Amino acid sequence: MILYTMTPYDEIFPPTDQDFTHHQTIPINGGQLVVEPLQDGRFKVVRLVSGDVGLYLQDQFSPGAIIDANHLI
């Protein structure tokens, strides 16, 4: 696999597997969201996994966005 990016290697591939243990996957219409749970019951979007390119244009699914999962289901 060749990955052309300016993002540092450690941000794409964290040094340990423990960095992924707190991630959860939330199904949405047209794909899945990989999220981190926050203290207040909301989630921070880590990654969108979808074949629907239109979902990538929605701000609510962009990495770093804070969402309430109850509104997505």
N, C-alpha and C positions, 0 to 999 in steps of 0.2 A: 504494500500500500504506500502510495506517495501522498503526502499531505503538504500542500502549499499554503502556508499561513504565516502571519507575523506574530501570532499568539505564541507566547513562550511554551516550551514543551511541558513544563510542570503544570500549567493550567489545563492542558488538554489531557495529559496522562498523569494524574496525581501520583506521588511517590509510593503510597500504600493503598491497599484495598479497603482499609477502614474509612477512607474518605467517601466511599460509595455506600457504606452500610446504612447511613441515615437518609438516603434518597428513596423516594417512593414513586410509583408510577400511577398516574390517574388517567383512566380512559376518557377521551372526549370524542365528540362526533367527528370522525375523519382522521383520528390519530390517537396519540398518547402524549401526556406531559410527564416529564421527569421533574420532580419537585423536591424541595427540602422543607420539612415541617418547621414552622416558627412557634414561638412561645404562646402566642395568642390564638392558636387554632387555625391560622391561615397558612398559606404555602408560598414559597418563593420559587419561581420557575427557573429550572436549571437548563432544560432542553426540551424542544418540541420534536417529536418523531412522527412524521406524517408524509404521505405521498401527495397530499393536497397542498399545492403551492400557495393557494389563497390563505391558508391558515398562518403562514409565515409573515403575512402582511398585517395581521391583527396585533395591535399593541399588547393586548391582554395575554398573549402567548409568547411574548419576547422574553429572552433570558433576563432575569433580575426583576421581572414584574411580580407584584404581590397579588395573590388571588385568594378567594374564598371558594373552596372546592364544592360547597353546597350549591353554589350558583351555576356550576358547570354540569352537574349530573342531572 
